[in-house]
Amino acid sequence: MSTKNTAFPDGTTVQLVDFVRDNLRSAFAVTPYGTEDRWEVFSNGRSQALEGDKSRYMTRAHTNIPRSGDSGLPKDWEMLIDSWKAICPNMSQVVLDWASETSACLIYNGKSYGDRTLLELLLDHPVLDTHPVHIRENLSYGVHIDTCKPAALKALRNSLRGDSQNKAIVDELDILAQLGDQGPGPVTNVIVHGIRKVQQKLQPSQSLTCWISLEGLMKRCVV
């Protein structure tokens, strides 16, 4: 890559000779019996709980960032993000309907730098509205995912549950678990977790995992 200096509005200058094309990638999950309608992608690094599914842990398959985006990039890392996309193995109609009612917003150092529907990120590879965004070490970044239409999320979760002759029992257990979610305390959490495990045995289901990829020019740990 040829040397090129790029200046930013805050007065900083970046020499692109040290940068290569790369991405930051992190996953989140929608579970069949979950209650959340917002996911903070990049909030967890490797070996931490998967966003949206605390029963699973982030591996290299889920993310390529070593630590939470809340802590910013590692020392001596920099990135010029110019585009982003979403990846989801399940592209059924109910998933697309949910994605069309779900927003994605890139947040860096407390400021918003992009706001698209998740469907746009799945079908296109849009550039950021104010690209490139220059993110640096120790300054927080992440992507907020919000579902605006509860009915679309409910339809998605119902599809993930599948069919079972025990559906009526599972639905009743779901009501109990939702009531439990409203009560604080470790004992309540244990009870809710137990109810969810019983539901899974009565009605096998699967969660939906999606990835968000922030793409651009990156410099990693240059000595």
C-alpha positions as CSV (number, residue, x, y, z in Angstrom):
1,M,0.0,0.0,0.0
2,S,1.4,3.4,-0.9
3,T,1.9,6.0,1.9
4,K,-1.0,8.4,2.3
5,N,-1.8,10.9,5.0
6,T,-5.5,11.4,6.0
7,A,-6.6,14.2,8.2
8,F,-9.7,14.1,10.4
9,P,-11.8,17.0,11.8
10,D,-10.4,16.6,15.3
11,G,-6.9,17.4,14.0
12,T,-5.5,13.9,14.0
13,T,-3.6,12.6,11.0
14,V,-3.3,8.9,10.0
15,Q,-0.5,7.5,7.8
16,L,-2.2,4.7,5.9
17,V,1.1,2.8,5.1
18,D,0.5,0.8,8.3
19,F,-3.1,-0.2,7.5
20,V,-4.5,-3.3,5.8
21,R,-8.1,-4.2,4.8
22,D,-9.7,-6.1,7.7
23,N,-12.8,-6.3,9.9
24,L,-14.1,-6.4,13.4
25,R,-16.7,-9.2,13.9
26,S,-19.1,-10.1,16.7
27,A,-22.2,-12.2,17.1
28,F,-25.5,-12.0,19.0
29,A,-28.3,-14.5,19.5
30,V,-32.1,-14.5,19.5
31,T,-33.4,-17.3,21.7
32,P,-36.8,-18.9,21.4
33,Y,-37.8,-18.1,25.0
34,G,-35.9,-14.9,25.5
35,T,-37.5,-11.6,26.5
36,E,-35.0,-9.0,25.3
37,D,-35.7,-6.8,22.3
38,R,-32.3,-5.0,22.3
39,W,-28.8,-6.5,21.8
40,E,-25.5,-4.7,22.4
41,V,-23.1,-6.3,19.8
42,F,-19.4,-6.0,20.6
43,S,-20.2,-5.7,24.3
44,N,-18.5,-9.1,24.9
45,G,-15.1,-10.5,23.9
46,R,-13.9,-14.0,23.6
47,S,-14.7,-16.4,26.5
48,Q,-17.5,-14.1,27.7
49,A,-21.2,-14.8,27.4
50,L,-22.8,-14.6,24.0
51,E,-25.0,-11.5,23.7
52,G,-28.6,-12.7,24.0
53,D,-27.8,-16.2,25.2
54,K,-25.9,-16.4,28.5
55,S,-25.8,-20.2,28.3
56,R,-23.2,-19.9,25.5
57,Y,-19.8,-18.4,25.5
58,M,-18.0,-16.5,22.7
59,T,-15.4,-18.4,20.8
60,R,-13.4,-17.5,17.7
61,A,-16.4,-18.6,15.7
62,H,-18.4,-15.8,17.3
63,T,-15.9,-13.0,17.4
64,N,-12.4,-11.9,16.4
65,I,-12.1,-9.2,19.1
66,P,-10.1,-10.2,22.2
67,R,-12.0,-8.0,24.6
68,S,-15.2,-6.0,25.0
69,G,-15.8,-3.1,22.8
70,D,-16.8,-1.1,25.9
71,S,-13.0,-1.1,26.7
72,G,-12.2,0.1,23.2
73,L,-9.6,-1.4,20.8
74,P,-6.4,-3.0,22.3
75,K,-3.2,-0.9,22.7
76,D,-1.8,0.3,19.3
77,W,-4.9,-0.8,17.3
78,E,-6.6,1.7,15.0
79,M,-9.3,1.3,12.4
80,L,-11.0,3.4,9.7
81,I,-14.5,1.9,9.4
82,D,-16.1,2.7,6.0
83,S,-18.8,0.0,5.7
84,W,-20.6,-2.7,7.7
85,K,-22.8,-5.7,7.1
86,A,-24.8,-8.4,8.9
87,I,-24.5,-12.2,8.4
88,C,-27.2,-14.7,9.3
89,P,-27.2,-18.4,8.1
90,N,-31.0,-18.5,8.4
91,M,-32.6,-16.2,5.8
92,S,-36.2,-17.4,6.0
93,Q,-39.1,-15.1,5.4
94,V,-39.8,-14.7,9.2
95,V,-36.2,-13.7,9.8
96,L,-36.3,-11.1,7.0
97,D,-39.6,-9.8,8.3
98,W,-38.0,-9.4,11.8
99,A,-34.9,-7.8,10.3
100,S,-37.0,-5.2,8.4
101,E,-38.4,-4.1,11.8
102,T,-35.0,-4.0,13.6
103,S,-32.6,-1.1,13.6
104,A,-28.8,-1.2,13.8
105,C,-26.8,1.8,15.0
106,L,-23.0,2.1,15.2
107,I,-21.9,3.9,18.4
108,Y,-18.3,5.1,18.9
109,N,-17.2,7.1,22.0
110,G,-20.9,7.9,22.9
111,K,-21.8,9.2,19.4
112,S,-23.9,7.7,16.7
113,Y,-22.3,7.2,13.3
114,G,-24.9,5.1,11.4
115,D,-28.5,4.0,11.6
116,R,-29.8,1.3,9.2
117,T,-32.3,-1.5,9.4
118,L,-30.8,-4.9,10.0
119,L,-32.4,-6.0,6.7
120,E,-30.2,-3.5,4.8
121,L,-27.1,-4.9,6.5
122,L,-28.1,-8.4,5.6
123,L,-29.0,-7.8,1.9
124,D,-26.5,-5.0,1.1
125,H,-23.1,-3.9,2.2
126,P,-23.8,-0.2,2.9
127,V,-21.1,2.4,3.6
128,L,-21.4,4.4,6.8
129,D,-23.3,7.7,6.5
130,T,-20.3,9.6,7.8
131,H,-17.5,7.3,6.7
132,P,-14.8,6.6,7.5
133,V,-15.1,6.5,11.3
134,H,-11.7,6.5,12.9
135,I,-11.8,4.3,16.1
136,R,-8.8,4.1,18.4
137,E,-7.6,2.3,21.5
138,N,-9.5,2.7,24.8
139,L,-12.5,4.5,23.3
140,S,-15.7,2.5,23.5
141,Y,-17.5,1.2,20.4
142,G,-20.4,-1.1,19.6
143,V,-23.5,-1.7,17.6
144,H,-27.0,-1.4,19.1
145,I,-29.6,-3.7,17.7
146,D,-33.3,-2.8,18.5
147,T,-36.5,-4.4,17.4
148,C,-39.1,-1.7,16.9
149,K,-42.1,-4.0,16.3
150,P,-42.8,-6.6,19.1
151,A,-45.0,-8.7,16.8
152,A,-42.2,-9.4,14.4
153,L,-39.9,-10.6,17.2
154,K,-42.7,-12.7,18.7
155,A,-43.3,-14.4,15.3
156,L,-39.5,-15.1,15.0
157,R,-39.3,-16.6,18.4
158,N,-42.4,-18.8,17.7
159,S,-40.8,-20.1,14.6
160,L,-37.6,-21.0,16.5
161,R,-39.6,-23.1,19.0
162,G,-40.8,-25.5,16.3
163,D,-43.8,-27.8,16.7
164,S,-44.5,-30.2,19.6
165,Q,-47.3,-32.1,21.2
166,N,-46.3,-30.4,24.4
167,K,-46.8,-26.9,23.1
168,A,-49.6,-26.0,25.6
169,I,-47.4,-27.0,28.5
170,V,-44.4,-25.1,27.1
171,D,-46.5,-22.0,26.7
172,E,-47.7,-22.1,30.3
173,L,-44.1,-22.6,31.4
174,D,-43.2,-19.6,29.3
175,I,-45.7,-17.4,31.3
176,L,-44.2,-18.5,34.6
177,A,-40.6,-17.8,33.3
178,Q,-41.6,-14.3,32.1
179,L,-43.1,-13.6,35.6
180,G,-39.9,-14.9,37.1
181,D,-37.8,-12.5,34.9
182,Q,-39.5,-9.6,36.5
183,G,-38.4,-10.6,40.0
184,P,-34.8,-9.8,41.2
185,G,-32.5,-12.1,43.1
186,P,-30.3,-15.1,42.4
187,V,-32.9,-17.6,43.6
188,T,-35.4,-16.3,41.0
189,N,-32.7,-16.5,38.3
190,V,-32.0,-20.2,39.1
191,I,-35.8,-21.0,39.0
192,V,-36.2,-19.3,35.6
193,H,-33.1,-21.1,34.2
194,G,-34.6,-24.4,35.4
195,I,-37.9,-23.6,33.7
196,R,-36.1,-22.8,30.4
197,K,-34.3,-26.1,30.6
198,V,-37.6,-28.0,31.0
199,Q,-39.0,-26.1,28.0
200,Q,-36.1,-27.2,25.9
201,K,-36.6,-30.8,26.8
202,L,-40.4,-30.7,26.1
203,Q,-40.0,-28.8,22.9
204,P,-36.6,-28.9,21.2
205,S,-35.8,-25.6,19.6
206,Q,-32.9,-23.6,18.2
207,S,-31.6,-20.1,18.6
208,L,-30.8,-17.6,15.8
209,T,-27.2,-16.4,15.6
210,C,-26.3,-13.3,13.6
211,W,-23.0,-11.6,13.1
212,I,-22.2,-7.9,12.6
213,S,-19.0,-7.1,10.7
214,L,-17.4,-3.6,10.8
215,E,-15.1,-3.3,7.8
216,G,-12.3,-1.0,6.7
217,L,-8.6,-0.3,7.1
218,M,-7.0,-1.5,10.3
219,K,-3.6,-1.3,12.1
220,R,-3.0,-3.9,14.7
221,C,-0.3,-3.7,17.4
222,V,2.5,-2.1,15.4
223,V,5.7,-2.0,17.4
